[in-house]
């Protein structure tokens, strides 16, 4: 805790002062240009990866950067509500789904038998990735764990892009050209970001 307390003091003395005018501008409104959907993994820092400042990204984070298919319901839908707000209220211009290497959520979805019994909600959440798991197991044998991991993480991103298009207001904006969707695969150990190319149906290195 002390590290965090020291951090907020340092923030006020340094970073805040460096961007004082920006924070004053942001005090009454936000106008982010991008909805960034990423994993909750502590190793992922959307602003650091993209070189953006406060106010530019509207960030949604959850285990394995999943997007539930659109549905109307009376229950509490956190990710769905955040997407709705970003698109319909904030009118973002881009939505990025960013997966990453060594994703524990993807690994657990691929091997659900390894999920601890103390994580029932996590296990249920990862059922959203079942179509991805099925495809990966069909395409690659168990004796290729590294290839399976890589494919799982990338196909998972593609699947979430498909889920986004089940949202009527997203599909409409994409068709009108006012909203762009993009899928990324971030490699933690190298800093590389691969972006999905729909025409070539593959991920291409964007910052090599």
FITIGU-515188 format. One record per residue (C-alpha): residue number from 1; x, y, z. Coordinates in pm, whole numbers. Layout:
<atoms>
k NUM&xx X&yy Y&zz Z .
...
</atoms>
This chain:
<atoms>
k 1&xx 0&yy 0&zz 0 .
k 2&xx 281&yy 241&zz 80 .
k 3&xx 406&yy 215&zz -279 .
k 4&xx 64&yy 331&zz -398 .
k 5&xx 51&yy 617&zz -148 .
k 6&xx 397&yy 732&zz -254 .
k 7&xx 280&yy 708&zz -613 .
k 8&xx -13&yy 947&zz -573 .
k 9&xx 215&yy 1203&zz -411 .
k 10&xx 462&yy 1171&zz -696 .
k 11&xx 179&yy 1195&zz -951 .
k 12&xx 57&yy 1524&zz -806 .
k 13&xx 406&yy 1670&zz -796 .
k 14&xx 520&yy 1552&zz -1138 .
k 15&xx 282&yy 1411&zz -1398 .
k 16&xx -16&yy 1621&zz -1295 .
k 17&xx 186&yy 1942&zz -1306 .
k 18&xx 324&yy 1849&zz -1649 .
k 19&xx -30&yy 1810&zz -1787 .
k 20&xx -212&yy 2064&zz -1574 .
k 21&xx -381&yy 2234&zz -1869 .
k 22&xx -501&yy 1899&zz -2003 .
k 23&xx -653&yy 1796&zz -1672 .
k 24&xx -827&yy 2131&zz -1642 .
k 25&xx -975&yy 2078&zz -1987 .
k 26&xx -1086&yy 1728&zz -1890 .
k 27&xx -1242&yy 1836&zz -1562 .
k 28&xx -1584&yy 1902&zz -1715 .
k 29&xx -1605&yy 1658&zz -2006 .
k 30&xx -1445&yy 1370&zz -2191 .
k 31&xx -1431&yy 1306&zz -2564 .
k 32&xx -1228&yy 990&zz -2619 .
k 33&xx -1169&yy 887&zz -2978 .
k 34&xx -1129&yy 515&zz -2906 .
k 35&xx -1291&yy 238&zz -2705 .
k 36&xx -1008&yy 6&zz -2603 .
k 37&xx -1118&yy -341&zz -2492 .
k 38&xx -835&yy -531&zz -2329 .
k 39&xx -761&yy -800&zz -2077 .
k 40&xx -752&yy -720&zz -1704 .
k 41&xx -399&yy -863&zz -1693 .
k 42&xx -173&yy -637&zz -1486 .
k 43&xx 96&yy -646&zz -1755 .
k 44&xx -120&yy -459&zz -2005 .
k 45&xx -119&yy -79&zz -1999 .
k 46&xx -335&yy 58&zz -2285 .
k 47&xx -211&yy 415&zz -2256 .
k 48&xx 152&yy 309&zz -2242 .
k 49&xx 116&yy 75&zz -2541 .
k 50&xx -60&yy 336&zz -2755 .
k 51&xx 123&yy 647&zz -2636 .
k 52&xx -203&yy 819&zz -2544 .
k 53&xx -289&yy 1070&zz -2275 .
k 54&xx -582&yy 1079&zz -2030 .
k 55&xx -905&yy 1154&zz -2215 .
k 56&xx -815&yy 970&zz -2536 .
k 57&xx -913&yy 611&zz -2454 .
k 58&xx -1233&yy 480&zz -2301 .
k 59&xx -1110&yy 154&zz -2154 .
k 60&xx -1299&yy -168&zz -2086 .
k 61&xx -1103&yy -448&zz -1921 .
k 62&xx -1206&yy -800&zz -1835 .
k 63&xx -1064&yy -1151&zz -1826 .
k 64&xx -947&yy -1249&zz -2177 .
k 65&xx -1080&yy -927&zz -2339 .
k 66&xx -1418&yy -1085&zz -2415 .
k 67&xx -1723&yy -917&zz -2569 .
k 68&xx -2058&yy -1083&zz -2492 .
k 69&xx -2283&yy -1104&zz -2799 .
k 70&xx -2554&yy -837&zz -2795 .
k 71&xx -2870&yy -911&zz -2604 .
k 72&xx -3129&yy -715&zz -2411 .
k 73&xx -3160&yy -827&zz -2049 .
k 74&xx -3275&yy -718&zz -1705 .
k 75&xx -2954&yy -834&zz -1539 .
k 76&xx -2644&yy -623&zz -1485 .
k 77&xx -2427&yy -625&zz -1798 .
k 78&xx -2103&yy -442&zz -1725 .
k 79&xx -1911&yy -486&zz -2052 .
k 80&xx -2224&yy -443&zz -2264 .
k 81&xx -2316&yy -123&zz -2079 .
k 82&xx -1966&yy 20&zz -2123 .
k 83&xx -1971&yy -53&zz -2497 .
k 84&xx -2315&yy 105&zz -2528 .
k 85&xx -2201&yy 418&zz -2345 .
k 86&xx -1879&yy 452&zz -2546 .
k 87&xx -2057&yy 424&zz -2880 .
k 88&xx -2396&yy 588&zz -2820 .
k 89&xx -2304&yy 855&zz -2565 .
k 90&xx -1937&yy 932&zz -2629 .
k 91&xx -1952&yy 853&zz -3002 .
k 92&xx -1605&yy 701&zz -3025 .
k 93&xx -1456&yy 669&zz -3371 .
k 94&xx -1268&yy 342&zz -3313 .
k 95&xx -1303&yy 20&zz -3118 .
k 96&xx -992&yy -187&zz -3058 .
k 97&xx -999&yy -538&zz -2913 .
k 98&xx -651&yy -604&zz -2779 .
k 99&xx -545&yy -955&zz -2685 .
k 100&xx -197&yy -1041&zz -2558 .
k 101&xx 66&yy -1311&zz -2525 .
k 102&xx 68&yy -1549&zz -2229 .
k 103&xx -300&yy -1477&zz -2160 .
k 104&xx -411&yy -1674&zz -1856 .
k 105&xx -776&yy -1635&zz -1951 .
k 106&xx -723&yy -1786&zz -2295 .
k 107&xx -516&yy -2067&zz -2147 .
k 108&xx -792&yy -2145&zz -1897 .
k 109&xx -1058&yy -2136&zz -2169 .
k 110&xx -851&yy -2384&zz -2368 .
k 111&xx -812&yy -2608&zz -2062 .
k 112&xx -1121&yy -2548&zz -1842 .
k 113&xx -1037&yy -2852&zz -1628 .
k 114&xx -749&yy -2649&zz -1480 .
k 115&xx -976&yy -2376&zz -1342 .
k 116&xx -996&yy -2390&zz -962 .
k 117&xx -1334&yy -2473&zz -807 .
k 118&xx -1304&yy -2143&zz -619 .
k 119&xx -1341&yy -1955&zz -951 .
k 120&xx -1696&yy -2043&zz -1064 .
k 121&xx -1770&yy -1699&zz -1207 .
k 122&xx -1444&yy -1699&zz -1399 .
k 123&xx -1527&yy -2039&zz -1545 .
k 124&xx -1872&yy -1920&zz -1648 .
k 125&xx -1734&yy -1601&zz -1805 .
k 126&xx -1484&yy -1798&zz -2012 .
k 127&xx -1767&yy -1996&zz -2172 .
k 128&xx -1792&yy -1696&zz -2405 .
k 129&xx -1471&yy -1824&zz -2562 .
k 130&xx -1606&yy -2175&zz -2627 .
k 131&xx -1628&yy -2128&zz -3009 .
k 132&xx -1263&yy -2024&zz -3011 .
k 133&xx -1158&yy -2319&zz -2797 .
k 134&xx -1342&yy -2558&zz -3028 .
k 135&xx -1172&yy -2419&zz -3339 .
k 136&xx -823&yy -2428&zz -3188 .
k 137&xx -863&yy -2788&zz -3072 .
k 138&xx -981&yy -2886&zz -3419 .
k 139&xx -690&yy -2717&zz -3595 .
k 140&xx -397&yy -2802&zz -3368 .
k 141&xx -308&yy -3115&zz -3166 .
k 142&xx -235&yy -3106&zz -2789 .
k 143&xx 136&yy -3170&zz -2849 .
k 144&xx 174&yy -2819&zz -2996 .
k 145&xx 100&yy -2609&zz -2685 .
k 146&xx 282&yy -2295&zz -2796 .
k 147&xx 110&yy -2289&zz -3135 .
k 148&xx -223&yy -2352&zz -2963 .
k 149&xx -162&yy -2063&zz -2724 .
k 150&xx -76&yy -1822&zz -3007 .
k 151&xx -375&yy -1930&zz -3217 .
k 152&xx -612&yy -1915&zz -2919 .
k 153&xx -515&yy -1557&zz -2840 .
k 154&xx -546&yy -1438&zz -3199 .
k 155&xx -866&yy -1622&zz -3292 .
k 156&xx -1017&yy -1497&zz -2967 .
k 157&xx -963&yy -1139&zz -3084 .
k 158&xx -1127&yy -1214&zz -3418 .
k 159&xx -1425&yy -1373&zz -3242 .
k 160&xx -1479&yy -1063&zz -3027 .
k 161&xx -1480&yy -843&zz -3339 .
k 162&xx -1761&yy -1064&zz -3469 .
k 163&xx -1947&yy -1024&zz -3140 .
k 164&xx -1920&yy -646&zz -3166 .
k 165&xx -2104&yy -657&zz -3498 .
k 166&xx -2404&yy -819&zz -3325 .
k 167&xx -2465&yy -480&zz -3159 .
k 168&xx -2711&yy -305&zz -3394 .
k 169&xx -2573&yy 43&zz -3333 .
k 170&xx -2217&yy -74&zz -3394 .
k 171&xx -2304&yy -255&zz -3717 .
k 172&xx -2489&yy 53&zz -3841 .
k 173&xx -2197&yy 287&zz -3771 .
k 174&xx -1944&yy 49&zz -3926 .
k 175&xx -2154&yy 26&zz -4241 .
k 176&xx -2183&yy 405&zz -4254 .
k 177&xx -1808&yy 446&zz -4212 .
k 178&xx -1829&yy 644&zz -3886 .
k 179&xx -1685&yy 366&zz -3668 .
k 180&xx -1380&yy 145&zz -3730 .
k 181&xx -1308&yy -188&zz -3561 .
k 182&xx -959&yy -328&zz -3515 .
k 183&xx -812&yy -641&zz -3355 .
k 184&xx -467&yy -637&zz -3194 .
k 185&xx -236&yy -901&zz -3049 .
k 186&xx 23&yy -752&zz -2812 .
k 187&xx 340&yy -947&zz -2733 .
k 188&xx 451&yy -864&zz -2379 .
k 189&xx 815&yy -969&zz -2403 .
k 190&xx 894&yy -787&zz -2730 .
k 191&xx 654&yy -493&zz -2732 .
k 192&xx 533&yy -598&zz -3076 .
k 193&xx 172&yy -538&zz -3180 .
k 194&xx 16&yy -746&zz -3455 .
k 195&xx -302&yy -606&zz -3614 .
k 196&xx -562&yy -822&zz -3785 .
k 197&xx -590&yy -771&zz -4159 .
k 198&xx -938&yy -878&zz -4266 .
k 199&xx -849&yy -900&zz -4635 .
k 200&xx -551&yy -1128&zz -4577 .
k 201&xx -717&yy -1300&zz -4279 .
k 202&xx -399&yy -1279&zz -4074 .
k 203&xx -227&yy -1063&zz -3812 .
k 204&xx 45&yy -836&zz -3946 .
k 205&xx 323&yy -677&zz -3744 .
k 206&xx 245&yy -306&zz -3705 .
k 207&xx 548&yy -177&zz -3514 .
k 208&xx 842&yy -390&zz -3619 .
</atoms>
